[in-house]
Every structure is written in structure tokens, then in C-alpha cells.
Amino acid sequence: MSYENEITDKLDKKEALPEKLDISMLKYFWQANPFSSTKGGNIPKFLRRIEVLKNFSDNELRLLSQSMHLRSFENKEIIFKQNDLGVGFYFVYSGNVDVTVDSSKGTEETANYLLSLDKYDYFGELALLQDNSARNATVVARGNTELLGIFKPDMEALILDHPIVAAKLLQSVSLIIANRLFSVTREVRALKYKLTQRKLGKDGSKS
């Protein structure tokens, strides 16, 4: 069972989700201070370095962190599988994850490696925007990995309690999707151009 299957099962049974981050205001701002020398994990500074969160103030990042969950994964532990119901948006806090896409070859399912994500990368954003969205890839931890995640119910609570923070997060998620769509469109155009050139070359060789 994947991690997201466990979360979905808890939601279906109306059970409590894993505990959220609980960093006091004083501790948060102390760790966010550029002159602090906190050893080990530092979530305030981590969030500050996420490119899509650059428009958040320190206090807005603190409020966002209160809606997030920190989870450790062992090597090859599955975060979610392709076609799982999506419920969370994740930031890679430490370690790495591998993204694969399953394809059918006859009667066998083959996992094709797509890419790896490491610290400060993020994935799973569509789950915050779509109801009953199905994952289009499988994500697996590579080595010991920690993820910061926010689930759809957390997002809904954030909209009620801190609408400005929620609006900024949704804006960031929309920007991620727009940038990825632009990249895919550009790749499709490049591929279409190569196919056209190849076809022209073949037609030319026949003449």
C-alpha cells in the first residue's frame, strides 16, 4: 500500500490525519533568522528557499507550515502509485524520489524511469486543484527521504482560516502547472518539427 492510499483510507474512515508541524511562533522566527545557527533540519529556511513560495512573507510561510506534515520514507517506499487517487502536494525536504510511468506491453506492466527529484523540488500539485484526480506517475523514495506535504483537507481548512495564504499557495500551484504545461507544449512542438523534417527527408530521397 502506498502512503497516499493510507491517507485516503483514513479520510474514508473519517480518522485523524497524521499530526501537522507544530513550531511555535518564537521558534519559527528564530530559525528563520539568517543569523541563527540551528543545526539539523530548519523548516523556515527550507520554505524560504522554495522558488514558488518566494512571494510569501515569513509570517505567511509560518502559517502555511502549520498546515503541513513531515514524513520520513525508507528506501523504495512508495509515496503514491500511478492511477492512485491524489490527495497531497509534496516538497522534498531531504533525500530523493524517483518518478516512473507504467506502460503496458502485452500482458506485462513495465515501469519506465522518468526523472529524479531532490531537495527543494516538489510534486503532486494537481491534487490540490482537482477532485478525484488520478496520479499520472508513480513516485518512490530513493534512499532515506523526508517530505513536507499538505493534503486536500488541510488546504480546505487553510482557505477558511487564512484565505490570503491559501490564495497565494493556489496561485503558486497554478504557476507550477502553467510552467509544466509550457514545457510539455515546447517539447511536443520540437518533436513535431523533427518528425516533419524526417518526413520531408524521406520524401526528398524518393524523388
HUTA-V317117 format. One record per helix or strand of 3 or more residues. SS is the DSSP state (alpha for helix, beta for strand). FROM is the first residue (numbers start at 0). LEN is the number of residues. If there is no record, write none. Layout:
SS FROM LEN
SS FROM LEN
This chain:
alpha 2 10
alpha 24 8
alpha 42 6
alpha 50 3
alpha 57 8
beta 68 5
beta 77 3
beta 87 18
beta 107 10
alpha 124 4
beta 137 14
alpha 151 10
alpha 162 44
